[in-house]
Amino acid sequence: MPVAESWARDPVIYQVYPRSFADSDGDGVGDLPGVTSRLEYLAWLGVDAIWLSPFYPSPMADGGYDVADHRGVDPVFGALDDLDALLAGAHRRGLKVIIDLVPNHTSEAHPWFREAVAAGPGSPARERYVFRDHRAGEAPPNDWRSNFGGPAWTRVDSQSYLHLFAPEQPDLNWQHPQVRAEFASILRFWLDRGVDGIRIDVADALVKPPGLPDVGSDPTLRNSTRYWDQDGVHDIYRQWRAILDSYTPERIAVAEAWVPPPERLARYVRPDELHQAFNFRFLGTLWSAAGYREAIETTLAAMAAVGAPATWVLSNHDVVRHASRLGRPDPRTGGEPGGLLRGETPGDAARGLARARAATLTMLALPGAAYLYQGEELGLPEVFDLPDDRRQDPELRRSGGARLGRDGCRVPLPWAGQEPPFGFGPDGSTPWLPQPAGWAALTVAAQRADPDSTLSLYRTALRLRRELRLGRGPIHWPEPPGPDVLLFARPGLVSITNCGTAPVRLPDPADPVLASGPLPEAGVLPVDRTVWCRA
């Protein structure tokens, strides 16, 4: 399909974290029937597609990203028939569905890994994973560290296996032909079932460097090209692109890859590879007009060089929600993966929400695809005060308690009512993570009736984005009214964001059509506000 016709170029995609979206059966955990029951809401909101985080059979050591069966549905989420019903319901409403594919690792409960452990060193079964003998003195095979803290190796006998994440998530050996063939088959299984695309978890991690060399004291652990972002991953994605292109209507793939700089990330979206790659550079940008402009310009230039669309995102299931992140008192902290640190404070909630609303309007005015994370349209903050005994993120345990992890952005959504579970599940049910009592004012039901709510702002912005076709077309940079102002022009619209510390006068003439917050004085833009004006 010609690139210009691809639906991947400008959709707004809404991430559903199924455990925390809607609970249909009262067991405290969200499920696929719950998602299906809320599809009308997503269509009303005005998104184009949904992305489902993993729903596969799993021991849930990492929220379902430890997959025991890549072709099934865990009973806590329902059954394959429930997924089929979700797909049918979404398609009836004009919504496309993207699912998570987790190819870097499996669960330790996966039949392949159980066979590998039982078979012992030197067995063919172990060749599908990354098993290695210990070094002298029983030292691990190398000095790599897990992304969740601690060594990246766990011993089983005279060998250890590699896990870039939790020990319950052993890494696969992508040099093995059976691994490649199995995931090609898995991909076809879901495409045949009707999914419209895949999101590839840690897409930059699959291929390891030859010899698995030590990294020493390299401080850029997460993004070290010494064992992330190896060139060999691109052969895999070329094979997958050929599979995707064999389906009609179009199916797409998006890479989750924390890869700097943008020019290297663009390699994942060359014409014969994937359709999109998450732009975490924008997510991690601090509240700064210069920072946002630099992130936008470098991203657009890198993607244009390979003919791919940019993507924009401010929150997801792995980072502190941007309604809290942008209110932090420490301006040095951005949007790093991993969630909360022990002792981290909420910051200024009002400032955080004001900046979050402003940043969202900025994002939705940009050309390319935009991703929303469930609950951000309600202005939900990060939940900082979850009790340790209720947290489930493995980062808490693996870091020795230094990192609280990502549970604070995964608290179940509030839909209606004055007290928990706020319509997330039946009255009297207990959500898997506790919801703050103060969320009554943030429910969907409360905000739908309020024209000034964050929910109303999102819905209006999504409508205007579609009407004005803001996802496509050129971007220009007129002179802003001050150094702390981000101003860019799109066909039919100018977006202006005040990232400074004092109000600024809007360029004349100013004809506002939507603002992220009140504009008390005509022609003046308060701090921490974005306004869209007719060009």
Secondary structure as UniProt FT lines:
FT   HELIX           3..5
FT   HELIX           7..9
FT   STRAND          12..16
FT   HELIX           18..20
FT   HELIX           32..37
FT   HELIX           39..45
FT   STRAND          49..52
FT   TURN            61..64
FT   TURN            70..71
FT   TURN            75..77
FT   HELIX           80..92
FT   TURN            93..94
FT   STRAND          96..101
FT   TURN            108..109
FT   HELIX           111..119
FT   TURN            121..122
FT   HELIX           124..128
FT   STRAND          131..133
FT   HELIX           136..138
FT   TURN            147..148
FT   STRAND          153..155
FT   STRAND          159..162
FT   TURN            167..168
FT   STRAND          171..172
FT   TURN            174..175
FT   HELIX           177..193
FT   STRAND          197..200
FT   TURN            201..204
FT   TURN            210..211
FT   TURN            216..217
FT   TURN            221..223
FT   TURN            225..227
FT   TURN            231..232
FT   HELIX           233..245
FT   STRAND          252..255
FT   HELIX           262..265
FT   HELIX           266..269
FT   TURN            271..272
FT   STRAND          276..277
FT   HELIX           280..283
FT   HELIX           289..305
FT   TURN            306..307
FT   STRAND          311..313
FT   TURN            317..318
FT   HELIX           322..325
FT   TURN            326..327
FT   TURN            331..332
FT   TURN            337..338
FT   STRAND          340..341
FT   TURN            342..343
FT   HELIX           349..364
FT   STRAND          369..373
FT   TURN            374..375
FT   HELIX           376..378
FT   HELIX           388..390
FT   HELIX           394..398
FT   TURN            399..401
FT   STRAND          403..405
FT   HELIX           407..409
FT   TURN            420..423
FT   TURN            427..428
FT   HELIX           437..442
FT   HELIX           444..448
FT   TURN            451..452
FT   HELIX           454..467
FT   TURN            468..471
FT   TURN            483..484
FT   STRAND          485..490
FT   TURN            491..492
FT   STRAND          493..498
FT   STRAND          504..505
FT   STRAND          512..515
FT   TURN            522..523
FT   STRAND          524..525
FT   TURN            527..528
FT   STRAND          529..534
//
